[in-house]
């Protein structure tokens, strides 16, 4: 093989390698390309995720407000119960005093 044939053979081999590389690159991009339908689907999913996060945030805010209301109501109810129990104790004490007074008056 002389020098000219060697250069031509090397050029052909390099050209074939270039063509195979270009074809492989085109093939990879062809199969991994994202279609417009996929992009639309991704945008729709992103919008739904955003709406779901907003709904979640609203639910958390509502639950925190409701919890604060219920805690306040519970505190008021406990205060009322405490006041009622104190009133009941006083009423029982007065009733005992009245019984004792009536028994003393009856025993005379």
VENBEL-V389385 format. One record per backbone hydrogen bond with DSSP energy under -1.0 kcal/mol. CO is the residue of the C=O (numbers start at 1). NH is the residue of the N-H. E is the energy in kcal/mol with one decimal. If there is no record, write none. Layout:
co = <CO/CO>
nh = <NH/NH>
e = <E/E>
This chain:
co = <2/3/4/5/6/7/8/9/10/11/12/13/14/15/16/17/18/19/20/21/22/23/24/25/26/27/28/35/36/37/38/39/40/41/42/43/44/45/46/47/48/49/50/51/52/53/54/55/56/57/58/59/60/61/62/63/64/65/66/67/68/69/70/71/72/73/74/75/76/77/78/79/80/81/82/83/84/85/86/87/88/89/90/91/92/93/94/95/96/97/98/99/100/101/102/103>
nh = <6/7/8/9/10/11/12/13/14/15/16/17/18/19/20/21/22/23/24/25/26/27/28/29/30/31/32/39/40/41/42/43/44/45/46/47/48/49/50/51/52/53/54/55/56/57/58/59/60/61/62/63/64/65/66/67/68/69/70/71/72/73/74/75/76/77/78/79/80/81/82/83/84/85/86/87/88/89/90/91/92/93/94/95/96/97/98/99/100/101/102/103/104/105/106/107>
e = <-2.1/-2.1/-2.4/-2.8/-2.5/-2.4/-2.6/-2.4/-2.5/-2.5/-2.7/-2.4/-2.6/-2.6/-2.6/-2.4/-2.7/-2.7/-2.5/-2.4/-2.6/-2.7/-2.4/-2.4/-2.1/-1.9/-2.0/-2.2/-2.6/-2.4/-2.6/-2.5/-2.4/-2.6/-2.4/-2.3/-2.5/-2.5/-2.3/-2.5/-2.5/-2.3/-2.2/-2.5/-2.5/-2.5/-2.4/-2.5/-2.6/-2.4/-2.7/-2.8/-2.4/-2.3/-2.9/-2.7/-2.2/-2.4/-2.8/-2.6/-2.3/-2.7/-2.7/-2.3/-2.3/-2.6/-2.7/-2.2/-2.6/-2.7/-2.5/-2.5/-2.6/-2.9/-2.3/-2.4/-2.6/-2.5/-2.3/-2.5/-2.6/-2.6/-2.6/-2.4/-2.6/-2.3/-2.7/-2.6/-2.7/-2.5/-2.9/-3.0/-2.1/-2.4/-2.6/-1.8>
